[in-house]
Amino acid sequence: MSTRPHSGPTQTSCSRCREKKRKCDKASPSCSLCTRLHLTCTYQLTTPSATLPKSNPTSHVGVDILTDSATLTPSHIKRTLIQLLSNHQPNDAASAYCSVIKPWFHIISDDALCRRLPSSWDEATIDFTLLSLTIVLLCCVPKRHFSNESGHPHLMSLYFSAKACIALVEGAGNSSLEVAQSKLFIALFEVVHGFYPAAYMSIGAAVRAVEALIIHDESNAPLIQLAVSEERRGDIMMTWRGVLIVDRYIAIENGRWPSVTRSRAFPGLPKTIPMETPLPVSPPRHQFLRLFEASTLLEKVHVSIYEPVSERSFESEEVVLIAQTLSSLETVLYHEIPDKQKSFSSSLIFCNIGKLLFCENGIKLDPADQELGQCFAIATASLDILIEGVVRIAEQLVQTEHGSDIKFFPPFRIYLVYRSAAILTEKMHLNDLSGINLQRLKTLRQVLRTVSQRWLGAERYLKLLDENTTPRILKAMERI
């Protein structure tokens, strides 16, 4: 918090009110609006004695090293990557992936990771070193600098360096599975931290990177490598499914714009799992394919909402069928997933997102409409139950005694929490200020505030909610 020279009103509006162009009462140490929103209130004071001391410049080792174009050789790029990973060993990156990413996005199999794992960075390939850097980046917890409450210099420095290294490795002619996975992890990092439109552009680059692997294999792979290629193609397929999952999630977050891959067809890269394909026995890989199934249904939800068919009776039947399929998959998942892992399951999260979006749009239909009346009835009956379930899991997070749980909080759940809070906020605008809904909204906002310490995307959603939250709603929440 900023240092204040006095406790009375200040001479200028606070930074947040000036940014939002709102009237500020200039109270100190915090104006009334920021106090109600539970946000940090800062003033730009002009007196030299009140100015905060400047911090030491953050080291941007990667960016500094990569500025000399005369030394941008593969070996130099690898040395740069190793310097960026100076506080980590290959085993550390693998352990970080297994503990933080694998539970909710198991894109790399344990066998594939073990095959590539070197004993030291000197023995690692440049591609694996790059992949390790993006894993470390995705596992990095944001930390605010004391002089920059709105920034995360260490995280951003690592992010910019990783993106620069990917461009250099790619420019040097490296087209490998690890590079494609690195691009996907960068896109995923941008998604979970709310970096748009960067995430939208990065997922397109990841799509092309995986397509390039198929083109290269078909044109250059000699017959003697067929046995290896089958194993490699299995890893490519899992990476491709990971790209589709993230691409479809981005489309859901962005609203009416379609996913990058929706209208694309590429030989050898299917968008669905063939019916005859057996699911793997390994629980993590099995659940990853379940997540892919859920993302396929989520794509259908997006199409039905934003690209409805002209025949309304068919549209109603299609919506009901997709909703029933989501419920059936959810039932299967509840039997397959251990109780302790249900809250962290991305597959269940995707199912709930699809059902919530259906209900949100269903309650806006005309109940007297003969063709769409069934959708309205189902949505009205299901919405309250869905939101109550989201809030219940949210309360478990807020009330947990283990702060480390936030580190493993599945970031896909953030959108589910936000969307539920947005629906409740909209109800408040319609004068539905019931105590139970106010308590639900207050809990969901608290969850977003807590999770924003780990995933910055939650902070972005909080700001969106604040823009649509009136002082009347804030006062009503304060009273409960």
PyMOL commands that set and color helices and strands:
alter all, ss='L'
color gray80, all
select helices_A, chain A and resi 15-20+32-37+48-50+61-65+69-71+74-84+90-101+110-116+121-123+126-139+153-171+177-192+198-220+223-254+283-306+312-336+339-344+346-362+373-398+403-408+412-429+435-451+456-467+471-478
alter helices_A, ss='H'
color red, helices_A
deselect
rebuild
show_as cartoon
